[in-house]
Amino acid sequence: MGNASTRPKGKYLNEIISKCTNLEIDDAFLIFKDFQRQSGGKGKLSEDDFVTVYIEAFHGKSEISALARNIFHAFDTNHNGFVEFEEFVVGLSVTEACLVEADQEMRIKKMKWAFDVYDKDRSNTIDRHEMRLIAVADVVELFLGDETPDEFADRLFEEADVNKDGKITFEEFQKAAEHNDTLVNMLLPAPV
């Protein structure tokens, strides 16, 4: 535990905490230890590793692998094919921030993160197919009611696509998320 590869330096954690307003140093250290364990000491997770960890957190529900892959890409902010500890903890901080209690900057970060999860092809828009990819995940069933996943996704899509051009821009997404927090909340399921 005391060697340099498994124990982060205080300055490193302080830099990360400065980017995560809702994170304390003790929490960051515990997250670091868990991340090191999950990454096998490598300090980074490949997409497949990330998906495996995510599925394990949901007790082996492989149906959520598509959602986990989208979340991986949203966390991988430098687009190098890995989620390093800093990307992970900053992403985790954004996802755990409560939209109601967050300041405007954090609200926008969280909505941008959610938008990036939906925007699978990185076109800076969300199409109906991308919306449906999220809604097929097993974890969204608590939002469905009497609707099928496709009906649910189509309803959310129609609500957000204000100009009816078949694409949702970030601005449209942001306005829709302010009125219907399901767009963001269904991306952040808690393990059961």
Accessible surface in RSA format (square Angstrom, percent):
REM  Atomic radii and reference values for relative SASA: ProtOr
REM  Chains: A
REM  Algorithm: Lee & Richards
REM  Probe-radius: 1.40
REM  Slices: 20
REM RES _ NUM      All-atoms   Total-Side   Main-Chain    Non-polar    All polar
REM                ABS   REL    ABS   REL    ABS   REL    ABS   REL    ABS   REL
RES MET A   1   142.86  74.0  96.35  63.8  46.52 110.8  80.52  68.5  62.34  82.6
RES GLY A   2    66.19  81.6   0.00   N/A  66.19  81.6  33.09  90.8  33.09  74.1
RES ASN A   3    89.33  61.6  77.70  75.1  11.63  28.0  42.33 101.9  47.00  45.4
RES ALA A   4    79.82  73.4  54.27  83.7  25.55  58.1  56.61  79.7  23.21  61.5
RES SER A   5    78.30  66.2  56.90  75.9  21.41  49.3  54.61 116.3  23.70  33.2
RES THR A   6    47.59  33.8  43.94  44.5   3.64   8.7  43.65  58.6   3.94   6.0
RES ARG A   7   104.96  44.1 102.48  52.2   2.49   5.9  21.77  29.8  83.19  50.4
RES PRO A   8    17.76  12.9   0.01   0.0  17.75  64.5   7.20   5.9  10.56  65.6
RES LYS A   9   135.57  66.1 131.29  80.6   4.28  10.2  96.35  86.7  39.22  41.8
RES GLY A  10    44.40  54.8   0.00   N/A  44.40  54.8  31.33  86.0  13.08  29.3
RES LYS A  11   157.11  76.6 147.87  90.7   9.24  22.0  94.37  84.9  62.74  66.8
RES TYR A  12    74.90  35.0  72.00  41.0   2.89   7.5  59.63  44.8  15.27  18.8
RES LEU A  13     7.01   3.9   7.01   5.0   0.00   0.0   7.01   4.9   0.00   0.0
RES ASN A  14    88.40  61.0  81.99  79.2   6.41  15.4  24.35  58.6  64.05  61.9
RES GLU A  15    87.66  50.3  83.39  63.1   4.27  10.2  38.41  74.3  49.25  40.2
RES ILE A  16     0.93   0.5   0.93   0.7   0.00   0.0   0.93   0.7   0.00   0.0
RES ILE A  17    35.67  20.3  32.83  24.5   2.84   6.9  32.83  23.6   2.84   7.7
RES SER A  18    87.75  74.2  51.86  69.2  35.89  82.7  49.81 106.1  37.95  53.2
RES LYS A  19   102.62  50.1  90.76  55.7  11.86  28.2  66.54  59.9  36.07  38.4
RES CYS A  20     0.31   0.2   0.00   0.0   0.31   0.7   0.00   0.0   0.31   0.3
RES THR A  21   116.70  83.0  79.75  80.8  36.95  88.1  74.30  99.8  42.40  64.1
RES ASN A  22    75.66  52.2  41.14  39.8  34.52  83.1  42.15 101.5  33.51  32.4
RES LEU A  23    19.93  11.1  14.56  10.4   5.37  13.5  14.56  10.2   5.37  14.5
RES GLU A  24   121.46  69.7 120.00  90.8   1.46   3.5  40.87  79.0  80.60  65.8
RES ILE A  25    74.35  42.3  71.78  53.5   2.58   6.2  71.78  51.7   2.58   7.0
RES ASP A  26   104.84  73.4 101.73 101.3   3.11   7.4  28.33  66.7  76.51  76.3
RES ASP A  27    65.48  45.9  64.19  63.9   1.30   3.1  11.38  26.8  54.10  54.0
RES ALA A  28     0.00   0.0   0.00   0.0   0.00   0.0   0.00   0.0   0.00   0.0
RES PHE A  29    36.05  18.0  36.05  22.3   0.00   0.0  36.05  21.9   0.00   0.0
RES LEU A  30   108.78  60.6 103.86  74.3   4.92  12.4 104.21  73.2   4.57  12.3
RES ILE A  31    36.56  20.8  33.73  25.1   2.83   6.8  36.34  26.2   0.22   0.6
RES PHE A  32    16.54   8.3  16.54  10.2   0.00   0.0  16.54  10.0   0.00   0.0
RES LYS A  33    84.12  41.0  75.48  46.3   8.64  20.6  43.43  39.1  40.68  43.3
RES ASP A  34    58.45  40.9  54.02  53.8   4.42  10.5  22.12  52.1  36.32  36.2
RES PHE A  35     0.84   0.4   0.05   0.0   0.80   2.1   0.36   0.2   0.49   1.4
RES GLN A  36    15.99   8.9  14.50  10.6   1.48   3.5  10.27  21.9   5.72   4.3
RES ARG A  37   165.54  69.5 141.08  71.9  24.46  58.2  81.72 111.7  83.82  50.8
RES GLN A  38    50.83  28.4  28.00  20.5  22.83  54.4   8.72  18.6  42.11  31.9
RES SER A  39     2.36   2.0   0.00   0.0   2.36   5.4   2.36   5.0   0.00   0.0
RES GLY A  40    65.67  81.0   0.00   N/A  65.67  81.0  37.66 103.4  28.00  62.7
RES GLY A  41    43.09  53.1   0.00   N/A  43.09  53.1  20.17  55.4  22.91  51.3
RES LYS A  42   128.98  62.9  98.76  60.6  30.22  72.0  71.60  64.4  57.38  61.1
RES GLY A  43    21.67  26.7   0.00   N/A  21.67  26.7  14.88  40.8   6.79  15.2
RES LYS A  44    75.97  37.1  75.47  46.3   0.50   1.2  29.94  27.0  46.03  49.0
RES LEU A  45     1.11   0.6   1.11   0.8   0.00   0.0   1.11   0.8   0.00   0.0
RES SER A  46    32.16  27.2  31.38  41.9   0.79   1.8  26.12  55.6   6.04   8.5
RES GLU A  47    45.86  26.3  44.39  33.6   1.47   3.5  13.86  26.8  32.00  26.1
RES ASP A  48    90.09  63.1  87.50  87.1   2.60   6.1  30.26  71.2  59.84  59.7
RES ASP A  49    47.14  33.0  45.10  44.9   2.04   4.8   8.77  20.6  38.37  38.3
RES PHE A  50    10.51   5.3   9.70   6.0   0.81   2.1   9.70   5.9   0.81   2.3
RES VAL A  51     7.89   5.2   7.89   7.1   0.00   0.0   7.89   6.9   0.00   0.0
RES THR A  52    71.44  50.8  68.10  69.0   3.34   8.0  45.55  61.2  25.89  39.1
RES VAL A  53    32.18  21.2  30.64  27.7   1.54   3.7  30.64  26.6   1.54   4.2
RES TYR A  54    33.41  15.6  31.17  17.7   2.24   5.8  29.46  22.1   3.95   4.9
RES ILE A  55    30.56  17.4  30.56  22.8   0.00   0.0  30.56  22.0   0.00   0.0
RES GLU A  56   116.31  66.8  99.65  75.4  16.67  39.7  44.08  85.3  72.23  59.0
RES ALA A  57    43.51  40.0  27.55  42.5  15.96  36.3  40.34  56.8   3.18   8.4
RES PHE A  58     5.39   2.7   5.39   3.3   0.00   0.0   5.39   3.3   0.00   0.0
RES HIS A  59   133.85  73.2 100.73  70.0  33.12  84.7  81.84  84.3  52.01  60.5
RES GLY A  60    49.81  61.4   0.00   N/A  49.81  61.4  26.24  72.0  23.57  52.8
RES LYS A  61    67.63  33.0  64.13  39.3   3.51   8.4  41.59  37.4  26.05  27.7
RES SER A  62    69.33  58.6  63.57  84.8   5.76  13.3  33.45  71.2  35.87  50.3
RES GLU A  63    99.81  57.3  80.51  60.9  19.30  46.0  48.83  94.5  50.98  41.6
RES ILE A  64     0.00   0.0   0.00   0.0   0.00   0.0   0.00   0.0   0.00   0.0
RES SER A  65    34.81  29.4  34.81  46.5   0.00   0.0   8.22  17.5  26.59  37.2
RES ALA A  66    37.48  34.5  33.10  51.1   4.38  10.0  37.21  52.4   0.28   0.7
RES LEU A  67     0.32   0.2   0.00   0.0   0.32   0.8   0.06   0.0   0.26   0.7
RES ALA A  68     0.00   0.0   0.00   0.0   0.00   0.0   0.00   0.0   0.00   0.0
RES ARG A  69    76.94  32.3  76.94  39.2   0.00   0.0  23.99  32.8  52.95  32.1
RES ASN A  70     3.77   2.6   2.45   2.4   1.33   3.2   1.40   3.4   2.37   2.3
RES ILE A  71     6.83   3.9   6.83   5.1   0.00   0.0   6.83   4.9   0.00   0.0
RES PHE A  72     2.07   1.0   2.07   1.3   0.00   0.0   2.07   1.3   0.00   0.0
RES HIS A  73    65.74  35.9  62.77  43.6   2.97   7.6  37.62  38.8  28.12  32.7
RES ALA A  74     9.29   8.5   0.12   0.2   9.18  20.9   2.08   2.9   7.22  19.1
RES PHE A  75     9.18   4.6   7.61   4.7   1.57   4.1   9.05   5.5   0.14   0.4
RES ASP A  76     4.75   3.3   4.75   4.7   0.00   0.0   0.44   1.0   4.30   4.3
RES THR A  77    93.44  66.5  74.42  75.4  19.02  45.3  61.97  83.2  31.47  47.6
RES ASN A  78    88.23  60.8  60.43  58.4  27.80  66.9  39.76  95.7  48.46  46.8
RES HIS A  79   131.59  71.9 102.52  71.3  29.07  74.4  67.67  69.7  63.92  74.4
RES ASN A  80    72.58  50.1  44.58  43.1  27.99  67.4  37.01  89.1  35.57  34.4
RES GLY A  81    38.65  47.7   0.00   N/A  38.65  47.7  30.28  83.1   8.37  18.7
RES PHE A  82    68.99  34.5  68.99  42.7   0.00   0.0  68.99  41.8   0.00   0.0
RES VAL A  83     0.00   0.0   0.00   0.0   0.00   0.0   0.00   0.0   0.00   0.0
RES GLU A  84    46.47  26.7  46.47  35.2   0.00   0.0  37.05  71.7   9.42   7.7
RES PHE A  85     5.65   2.8   5.09   3.2   0.57   1.5   5.09   3.1   0.57   1.6
RES GLU A  86    52.75  30.3  52.71  39.9   0.05   0.1  16.44  31.8  36.32  29.7
RES GLU A  87    19.00  10.9  13.15  10.0   5.85  13.9  17.35  33.6   1.65   1.3
RES PHE A  88    32.56  16.3  32.56  20.2   0.00   0.0  32.56  19.7   0.00   0.0
RES VAL A  89     0.98   0.6   0.87   0.8   0.11   0.3   0.87   0.8   0.11   0.3
RES VAL A  90    40.75  26.8  40.75  36.9   0.00   0.0  40.75  35.4   0.00   0.0
RES GLY A  91     6.77   8.3   0.00   N/A   6.77   8.3   6.68  18.3   0.09   0.2
RES LEU A  92    43.07  24.0  43.07  30.8   0.00   0.0  43.07  30.2   0.00   0.0
RES SER A  93     7.48   6.3   1.96   2.6   5.52  12.7   6.92  14.7   0.56   0.8
RES VAL A  94    12.79   8.4  12.79  11.6   0.00   0.0  12.79  11.1   0.00   0.0
RES THR A  95    15.29  10.9  10.49  10.6   4.80  11.4   5.85   7.9   9.44  14.3
RES GLU A  96   120.53  69.2  92.33  69.8  28.21  67.2  34.80  67.3  85.74  70.0
RES ALA A  97     7.52   6.9   4.34   6.7   3.18   7.2   7.52  10.6   0.00   0.0
RES CYS A  98    59.71  45.2  47.23  52.7  12.48  29.3  26.76  67.8  32.95  35.5
RES LEU A  99    17.09   9.5  13.85   9.9   3.23   8.1  13.85   9.7   3.23   8.7
RES VAL A 100   129.95  85.5 104.12  94.3  25.83  62.2 107.33  93.3  22.63  61.4
RES GLU A 101   149.87  86.0 114.47  86.6  35.39  84.3  45.08  87.2 104.79  85.6
RES ALA A 102    21.33  19.6   1.37   2.1  19.95  45.4  11.37  16.0   9.96  26.4
RES ASP A 103    92.71  64.9  76.80  76.4  15.90  37.6  47.50 111.8  45.21  45.1
RES GLN A 104   104.84  58.6  97.37  71.2   7.47  17.8  56.37 120.0  48.47  36.8
RES GLU A 105   113.85  65.4 105.59  79.9   8.26  19.7  44.01  85.1  69.84  57.0
RES MET A 106    14.97   7.8  14.16   9.4   0.81   1.9  14.66  12.5   0.31   0.4
RES ARG A 107    52.99  22.3  52.99  27.0   0.00   0.0  12.11  16.6  40.88  24.8
RES ILE A 108    66.85  38.0  66.85  49.8   0.00   0.0  66.85  48.1   0.00   0.0
RES LYS A 109    83.83  40.9  77.91  47.8   5.92  14.1  51.77  46.6  32.06  34.1
RES LYS A 110    10.66   5.2  10.66   6.5   0.00   0.0   0.42   0.4  10.24  10.9
RES MET A 111     0.50   0.3   0.50   0.3   0.00   0.0   0.50   0.4   0.00   0.0
RES LYS A 112    79.95  39.0  79.95  49.1   0.00   0.0  66.33  59.7  13.62  14.5
RES TRP A 113    17.06   6.8  13.02   6.3   4.04   9.5  16.66   8.9   0.40   0.6
RES ALA A 114     0.00   0.0   0.00   0.0   0.00   0.0   0.00   0.0   0.00   0.0
RES PHE A 115     1.22   0.6   1.22   0.8   0.00   0.0   1.22   0.7   0.00   0.0
RES ASP A 116    36.92  25.9  36.88  36.7   0.03   0.1   5.19  12.2  31.73  31.6
RES VAL A 117     0.30   0.2   0.00   0.0   0.30   0.7   0.00   0.0   0.30   0.8
RES TYR A 118     0.20   0.1   0.00   0.0   0.20   0.5   0.00   0.0   0.20   0.2
RES ASP A 119     2.54   1.8   2.54   2.5   0.00   0.0   0.04   0.1   2.50   2.5
RES LYS A 120    92.46  45.1  74.30  45.6  18.16  43.2  56.19  50.6  36.28  38.6
RES ASP A 121    91.03  63.8  61.31  61.0  29.72  70.3  44.27 104.2  46.76  46.6
RES ARG A 122    89.93  37.8  68.85  35.1  21.08  50.2  61.49  84.0  28.45  17.2
RES SER A 123    56.78  48.0  30.36  40.5  26.42  60.9  38.07  81.1  18.72  26.2
RES ASN A 124   103.36  71.3  96.96  93.7   6.40  15.4  24.74  59.5  78.62  76.0
RES THR A 125    29.34  20.9  29.14  29.5   0.21   0.5  21.48  28.9   7.86  11.9
RES ILE A 126     0.00   0.0   0.00   0.0   0.00   0.0   0.00   0.0   0.00   0.0
RES ASP A 127    50.37  35.3  50.22  50.0   0.15   0.4  20.39  48.0  29.98  29.9
RES ARG A 128    83.04  34.9  82.12  41.9   0.92   2.2  36.57  50.0  46.47  28.2
RES HIS A 129   117.49  64.2 111.98  77.8   5.51  14.1  78.00  80.4  39.49  46.0
RES GLU A 130     7.18   4.1   6.75   5.1   0.43   1.0   6.02  11.6   1.16   0.9
RES MET A 131     0.03   0.0   0.03   0.0   0.00   0.0   0.03   0.0   0.00   0.0
RES ARG A 132    80.19  33.7  80.00  40.8   0.19   0.5  15.98  21.8  64.21  38.9
RES LEU A 133    45.91  25.6  44.73  32.0   1.18   3.0  45.11  31.7   0.80   2.2
RES ILE A 134     0.38   0.2   0.38   0.3   0.00   0.0   0.38   0.3   0.00   0.0
RES ALA A 135     0.34   0.3   0.10   0.2   0.24   0.5   0.10   0.1   0.24   0.6
RES VAL A 136    83.09  54.7  63.01  57.0  20.09  48.4  63.49  55.2  19.60  53.2
RES ALA A 137     3.03   2.8   0.27   0.4   2.76   6.3   0.50   0.7   2.53   6.7
RES ASP A 138    42.31  29.6  33.60  33.4   8.71  20.6  10.92  25.7  31.39  31.3
RES VAL A 139    17.52  11.5   7.89   7.1   9.62  23.2  14.27  12.4   3.24   8.8
RES VAL A 140     0.87   0.6   0.87   0.8   0.00   0.0   0.87   0.8   0.00   0.0
RES GLU A 141   104.61  60.1  92.41  69.9  12.21  29.1  29.68  57.4  74.93  61.2
RES LEU A 142   142.98  79.6 105.20  75.3  37.77  95.0 115.17  80.9  27.81  74.8
RES PHE A 143    58.34  29.2  39.26  24.3  19.08  49.6  44.48  27.0  13.86  39.7
RES LEU A 144    24.00  13.4  21.41  15.3   2.59   6.5  21.45  15.1   2.55   6.9
RES GLY A 145    71.77  88.5   0.00   N/A  71.77  88.5  43.44 119.2  28.33  63.5
RES ASP A 146   157.74 110.5 119.08 118.5  38.66  91.4  43.26 101.8 114.47 114.2
RES GLU A 147    48.39  27.8  39.52  29.9   8.87  21.1  27.07  52.4  21.32  17.4
RES THR A 148    69.55  49.5  65.97  66.9   3.58   8.5  66.26  89.0   3.28   5.0
RES PRO A 149    49.79  36.3  49.79  45.4   0.00   0.0  49.79  41.1   0.00   0.0
RES ASP A 150    59.41  41.6  58.83  58.6   0.58   1.4  15.16  35.7  44.26  44.1
RES GLU A 151    92.49  53.1  86.65  65.6   5.84  13.9  37.77  73.0  54.72  44.7
RES PHE A 152     1.72   0.9   1.72   1.1   0.00   0.0   1.72   1.0   0.00   0.0
RES ALA A 153     0.22   0.2   0.22   0.3   0.00   0.0   0.22   0.3   0.00   0.0
RES ASP A 154    32.33  22.6  32.26  32.1   0.08   0.2  14.40  33.9  17.93  17.9
RES ARG A 155    95.86  40.2  89.23  45.5   6.63  15.8  57.22  78.2  38.64  23.4
RES LEU A 156     0.95   0.5   0.64   0.5   0.31   0.8   0.64   0.5   0.31   0.8
RES PHE A 157     1.24   0.6   1.24   0.8   0.00   0.0   1.24   0.7   0.00   0.0
RES GLU A 158    71.12  40.8  68.51  51.8   2.61   6.2  40.91  79.1  30.21  24.7
RES GLU A 159    83.43  47.9  58.08  43.9  25.35  60.3  44.93  86.9  38.50  31.4
RES ALA A 160     0.00   0.0   0.00   0.0   0.00   0.0   0.00   0.0   0.00   0.0
RES ASP A 161     4.43   3.1   4.43   4.4   0.00   0.0   0.00   0.0   4.43   4.4
RES VAL A 162    98.12  64.6  80.20  72.6  17.93  43.2  84.07  73.0  14.05  38.1
RES ASN A 163    93.77  64.7  64.91  62.7  28.86  69.5  40.04  96.4  53.73  51.9
RES LYS A 164   127.86  62.4  99.90  61.3  27.96  66.6  87.03  78.3  40.83  43.5
RES ASP A 165    72.96  51.1  43.59  43.4  29.37  69.5  36.79  86.6  36.17  36.1
RES GLY A 166    38.38  47.3   0.00   N/A  38.38  47.3  28.46  78.1   9.92  22.2
RES LYS A 167    97.38  47.5  97.38  59.7   0.00   0.0  40.24  36.2  57.14  60.9
RES ILE A 168     0.00   0.0   0.00   0.0   0.00   0.0   0.00   0.0   0.00   0.0
RES THR A 169    44.32  31.5  44.32  44.9   0.00   0.0  40.87  54.9   3.45   5.2
RES PHE A 170    37.45  18.7  35.87  22.2   1.59   4.1  35.87  21.7   1.59   4.5
RES GLU A 171   110.08  63.2 108.57  82.1   1.51   3.6  56.53 109.3  53.55  43.7
RES GLU A 172    17.11   9.8  16.42  12.4   0.69   1.6  16.03  31.0   1.08   0.9
RES PHE A 173     0.00   0.0   0.00   0.0   0.00   0.0   0.00   0.0   0.00   0.0
RES GLN A 174    32.61  18.2  32.61  23.8   0.00   0.0   4.87  10.4  27.74  21.0
RES LYS A 175   131.36  64.1 131.07  80.4   0.29   0.7  76.93  69.2  54.43  58.0
RES ALA A 176    12.02  11.0   2.81   4.3   9.21  21.0  11.18  15.7   0.84   2.2
RES ALA A 177     3.09   2.8   0.00   0.0   3.09   7.0   0.05   0.1   3.04   8.0
RES GLU A 178    86.86  49.9  54.82  41.5  32.04  76.3  13.76  26.6  73.10  59.7
RES HIS A 179   163.19  89.2 125.19  87.0  38.00  97.2  88.09  90.8  75.10  87.4
RES ASN A 180    32.73  22.6  27.78  26.8   4.96  11.9  16.07  38.7  16.66  16.1
RES ASP A 181    71.22  49.9  68.41  68.1   2.81   6.6  13.30  31.3  57.92  57.8
RES THR A 182    26.09  18.6  25.14  25.5   0.95   2.3   4.18   5.6  21.91  33.1
RES LEU A 183     1.66   0.9   1.66   1.2   0.00   0.0   1.66   1.2   0.00   0.0
RES VAL A 184     0.00   0.0   0.00   0.0   0.00   0.0   0.00   0.0   0.00   0.0
RES ASN A 185    59.72  41.2  54.07  52.3   5.65  13.6  13.98  33.7  45.74  44.2
RES MET A 186     0.70   0.4   0.00   0.0   0.70   1.7   0.20   0.2   0.51   0.7
RES LEU A 187     0.27   0.1   0.00   0.0   0.27   0.7   0.00   0.0   0.27   0.7
RES LEU A 188    46.24  25.8  22.19  15.9  24.05  60.5  27.22  19.1  19.02  51.2
RES PRO A 189    29.88  21.8   9.07   8.3  20.81  75.6  18.64  15.4  11.24  69.9
RES ALA A 190    75.44  69.4  60.21  92.9  15.23  34.6  63.29  89.1  12.15  32.2
RES PRO A 191    72.98  53.2  52.97  48.3  20.01  72.7  53.15  43.9  19.83 123.3
RES VAL A 192   116.95  77.0  83.33  75.4  33.62  81.0 115.74 100.6   1.21   3.3
END  Absolute sums over single chains surface
CHAIN  1 A    10006.1       8107.5       1898.5       5689.1       4317.0
END  Absolute sums over all chains
TOTAL         10006.1       8107.5       1898.5       5689.1       4317.0
